[in-house]
Amino acid sequence: MKNTKILQRGNVSSILKIFLNRKLITSCIKVLWSIQTRFFALQYIAVLFPKKFKFTSVDHSLDDLIPFMPSYAKIYMDFTPFWIRTQAFLLENFGKQSVVFIKEFIASINMIYRRAAMVYKKNFSTTKRPVCKDSAIVKMIHKIDPHLMCIPSLHIMVIVWTYTKMRLIMRSLSCETQYEQQLKDLRLHAVKIADSVLYLKQHSINCIAAALYTLTVIDESVVAQCEAEDFIDLLLVNSTDIDIDGVCKIRTYIKELYRSFLDQYKNNPQESWEKVLLDFLENYNSKGVI
C-alpha cells in the first residue's frame, strides 16, 4: 500500500491516473461532457443571448466585510484537482476494489453539475467582481469565466461532497480510523477553498447557503444538516482580515439562510427543491439584469 497522502498527490499524475484508466473512461467522459455543457456552454449561450434569460445579482451587504484578496486564487483553482486527487489516491492505494467506489463518485459529481444546472438555466446569478491588474490567475479567471452561475455554488458543492463522500468510502473499505487524520485534513482544505471563493468575490455568502441546502436535499445521508452547519462554523476560522464580530455575523447569516431554505422545502413537499432557490432569486432585493 502506498504512503502518499491524499493532499500531497500531484495534480497531473492524479488526472492521468483517473482519466486514462480504461475502467473509468466512460464515467470520465460523461462528467467532462456535463462540465462543458452545463457549466461553460450554458453560460456562453447566456452571454450571447442575454434577453432570453433571467439574471440576478446576489451580493449581500455582509460580503463587504470580506476584503478582495487575489492571493487566494491558487487555492480557489484547486476545487477540481481536489476531488480528482481523492479518487487517484483510492485507485493507487486500494486498486481494483476501489473502482466501484470511484465510478459511483464520478457519477455523483456528474449529478451535481446536472442538479445545479436545473437552477442556472432558469435564473442565472452573479456577483460584483473587482477589477484585478496584479494577478495573472485572477485575470485568467475573469476572462474565461462569464460568472453567471453563483447560486448554488458548484465550488462549495463539489468540495463538501468530496470530503463527506470520502469518509463514507473509507468507512466502506473498513479503514476510516486508519485515515482519520487525512479525512480531517480534507475537510480543512475544503474550508480553505470555501474561504477563497469569498475572498476572490466569486461568490456571495448567499451562494454558500444555497450550495449546502442543495447537497442536503440531494442526499442527507452524505451531507446532513449537522455536517453542513459544522462546515459553516469553520468558515473564515483563520481570518486575520475580518474582526470576530464580522465573522460571527457572516456565519450566522449563512446558517440561518441554509435553515430557511430547508424549512421552505420541508414545509412544501409538493414543490421541487429548486423552486426554493428560484423563489429566492426572484424576490432578492438586489435583483438586476446584466
C-alpha positions in Angstrom: 0.0 0.0 0.0 1.3 3.4 -1.0 2.1 6.1 1.6 1.5 9.3 -0.4 -1.1 11.4 1.5 -4.2 12.4 -0.4 -3.5 16.2 -0.4 0.2 15.5 -1.4 -0.7 13.8 -4.7 0.4 15.6 -7.8 -2.4 17.1 -9.8 -1.2 16.0 -13.2 -0.4 12.4 -12.1 -3.8 12.2 -10.4 -5.6 13.4 -13.6 -3.7 10.9 -15.7 -4.3 8.1 -13.3 -8.1 8.6 -13.3 -8.9 9.8 -16.8 -6.7 7.3 -18.6 -7.9 4.3 -16.6 -9.8 2.1 -19.1 -12.4 1.1 -16.4 -13.2 4.7 -15.7 -13.0 6.2 -19.1 -16.8 6.2 -19.7 -17.5 7.8 -16.4 -14.8 10.5 -17.0 -16.2 11.3 -20.5 -19.7 11.8 -19.0 -18.5 14.2 -16.3 -16.4 16.2 -18.7 -19.4 16.5 -21.0 -21.5 17.8 -18.2 -18.9 20.3 -17.2 -18.6 21.6 -20.7 -22.4 21.7 -21.5 -23.9 22.5 -18.1 -21.3 25.0 -16.9 -19.3 26.6 -19.7 -21.6 26.3 -22.8 -24.7 27.3 -20.8 -23.0 30.5 -19.6 -21.7 31.4 -23.0 -25.1 31.0 -24.5 -26.5 33.3 -21.9 -23.8 35.9 -22.7 -24.7 35.7 -26.4 -28.4 35.9 -25.9 -29.0 37.8 -22.6 -32.5 38.8 -23.4 -33.6 35.2 -23.3 -32.6 34.6 -19.7 -33.1 35.9 -16.2 -30.1 37.3 -14.3 -29.9 38.2 -10.6 -27.2 39.9 -8.6 -26.8 38.1 -5.3 -24.3 40.3 -3.4 -25.0 40.8 0.2 -24.0 43.8 2.5 -22.1 41.4 4.7 -19.9 40.5 1.7 -18.4 43.9 2.1 -16.7 42.8 5.4 -14.6 40.4 3.4 -11.7 42.0 1.6 -10.8 41.2 -2.0 -7.6 39.1 -1.9 -6.2 37.9 -5.2 -3.6 35.8 -3.2 -6.4 33.2 -2.7 -6.6 32.5 -6.5 -4.3 29.4 -6.4 -6.3 27.6 -3.8 -9.6 28.7 -5.5 -8.4 26.9 -8.6 -7.9 23.7 -6.6 -11.5 22.6 -6.4 -11.5 20.3 -9.4 -8.0 18.8 -8.7 -9.2 18.4 -5.1 -11.8 15.7 -6.0 -9.6 14.1 -8.6 -6.7 13.7 -6.2 -9.0 11.9 -3.7 -10.0 9.3 -6.4 -6.5 8.8 -7.6 -5.5 8.2 -4.0 -8.2 5.5 -3.8 -7.1 3.8 -7.0 -3.4 3.9 -6.0 -4.0 2.5 -2.5 -6.9 0.1 -2.9 -6.6 -1.0 -6.6 -9.5 -3.0 -8.1 -11.7 -2.9 -5.0 -11.8 0.9 -5.2 -13.0 1.1 -8.8 -16.7 0.6 -8.0 -16.5 3.5 -5.5 -14.7 5.7 -7.9 -17.2 5.1 -10.6 -20.0 6.0 -8.3 -18.2 9.1 -7.0 -17.5 10.4 -10.5 -21.2 9.7 -11.4 -22.2 11.8 -8.3 -20.1 14.7 -9.5 -21.8 14.5 -12.8 -25.1 14.5 -11.0 -24.1 17.6 -9.0 -23.5 19.6 -12.2 -26.8 18.4 -13.6 -28.7 19.4 -10.5 -27.1 22.8 -10.3 -27.9 23.5 -14.0 -31.6 23.0 -13.2 -31.4 26.3 -11.3 -28.9 28.1 -13.6 -30.9 27.6 -16.8 -34.0 29.2 -15.3 -32.2 32.1 -13.5 -28.6 32.9 -13.7 -26.9 34.7 -10.8 -23.7 36.7 -10.4 -21.7 38.9 -8.0 -19.7 42.1 -8.5 -16.0 41.2 -9.1 -13.3 43.9 -8.5 -11.0 44.6 -11.4 -7.7 43.0 -10.8 -4.5 44.0 -12.5 -1.9 42.4 -10.3 -2.8 38.6 -10.5 -2.4 36.7 -13.7 -4.5 33.9 -12.3 -7.4 36.2 -11.3 -7.3 37.9 -14.7 -7.5 34.5 -16.4 -10.5 33.5 -14.2 -12.3 36.8 -15.1 -11.5 36.2 -18.8 -12.7 32.6 -19.2 -15.5 32.5 -16.6 -18.6 34.5 -17.6 -19.5 34.4 -13.9 -23.2 33.7 -14.2 -23.6 30.6 -12.0 -23.4 31.6 -8.4 -26.5 30.0 -6.8 -25.9 27.3 -6.0 -22.1 27.4 -5.8 -20.6 24.4 -7.6 -17.3 25.2 -5.9 -18.9 24.6 -2.5 -21.0 21.7 -3.6 -18.0 19.8 -5.1 -15.6 20.3 -2.2 -18.1 19.5 0.6 -19.5 16.5 -1.3 -15.9 15.3 -1.9 -14.7 15.2 1.7 -18.0 13.8 3.0 -18.2 11.0 0.4 -14.5 10.1 1.1 -15.3 9.5 4.7 -18.2 7.1 3.6 -15.9 5.4 1.1 -13.2 4.9 3.7 -15.9 3.5 6.1 -17.0 1.0 3.4 -13.3 0.0 2.9 -13.1 -0.5 6.7 -10.2 2.0 7.0 -11.9 5.1 8.3 -10.0 5.1 11.6 -6.7 4.5 9.8 -7.2 7.5 7.6 -8.9 9.7 10.2 -6.3 12.5 10.2 -6.2 12.6 6.4 -10.0 12.9 6.3 -9.8 15.8 8.8 -7.2 17.4 6.5 -9.5 17.0 3.6 -12.2 18.9 5.4 -9.9 21.7 6.4 -8.7 22.0 2.9 -12.3 22.2 1.7 -12.8 25.1 4.1 -9.8 26.9 2.7 -11.3 26.6 -0.8 -14.6 27.8 0.5 -12.9 30.9 2.0 -11.2 31.5 -1.3 -14.5 31.9 -3.2 -15.4 34.7 -0.8 -12.1 36.4 -0.8 -12.0 36.4 -4.6 -15.6 37.7 -4.8 -16.5 34.8 -7.0 -19.4 34.1 -4.7 -21.6 35.8 -2.1 -22.4 34.3 1.3 -25.8 33.6 -0.2 -24.2 31.1 -2.6 -22.8 29.0 0.2 -26.1 28.6 2.0 -27.7 27.7 -1.4 -25.0 25.1 -2.1 -25.2 23.4 1.2 -29.0 23.3 1.0 -28.8 21.7 -2.4 -26.4 19.0 -1.1 -28.6 18.2 1.9 -31.6 17.8 -0.4 -29.7 15.6 -2.8 -28.7 13.2 -0.1 -29.0 13.9 3.6 -27.0 10.7 4.4 -24.0 12.3 2.7 -24.4 16.0 3.8 -26.6 16.0 6.8 -27.8 19.3 8.4 -25.4 18.9 11.3 -22.4 18.4 8.9 -23.4 21.4 6.8 -23.7 23.6 9.9 -20.4 22.4 11.3 -18.8 23.3 8.0 -20.3 26.8 8.2 -18.8 27.2 11.7 -15.3 26.6 10.2 -15.6 29.3 7.6 -13.0 32.1 7.9 -11.7 30.5 11.1 -8.2 31.6 10.5 -9.1 35.0 9.1 -7.0 38.0 10.3 -8.7 40.4 7.9 -12.1 40.3 9.4 -12.9 41.0 13.1 -14.5 38.3 15.2 -17.9 40.1 15.2 -17.9 40.2 11.4 -17.1 36.6 11.1 -19.9 35.7 13.5 -22.4 37.8 11.6 -21.4 36.1 8.3 -21.6 32.5 9.7 -24.9 33.3 11.4 -26.4 34.7 8.2 -25.3 31.7 6.2 -26.6 29.2 8.7 -30.0 31.0 9.1 -30.4 31.2 5.3 -29.5 27.5 4.9 -32.1 26.6 7.6 -34.6 28.8 5.9 -34.1 27.0 2.6 -34.5 23.6 4.2 -37.6 24.7 6.1 -39.3 26.0 2.9 -38.6 22.8 1.2 -39.8 20.6 4.0 -42.9 22.7 4.5 -43.8 22.4 0.8 -43.1 18.8 -0.1 -45.2 19.2 -3.3 -42.8 21.7 -4.6 -39.5 20.9 -6.3 -36.3 21.5 -4.4 -35.0 24.0 -6.9 -38.1 26.2 -6.6 -36.9 27.3 -3.2 -33.7 28.8 -4.8 -35.6 30.1 -7.8 -38.1 31.9 -5.5 -35.1 33.4 -3.5 -33.6 34.7 -6.8 -36.9 36.0 -8.0 -37.5 38.0 -4.8 -34.0 39.0 -3.9 -33.6 42.7 -3.2 -30.5 43.2 -5.3 -32.1 41.7 -8.4 -30.8 43.2 -11.6 -30.4 42.4 -15.3 -26.9 42.2 -16.7 
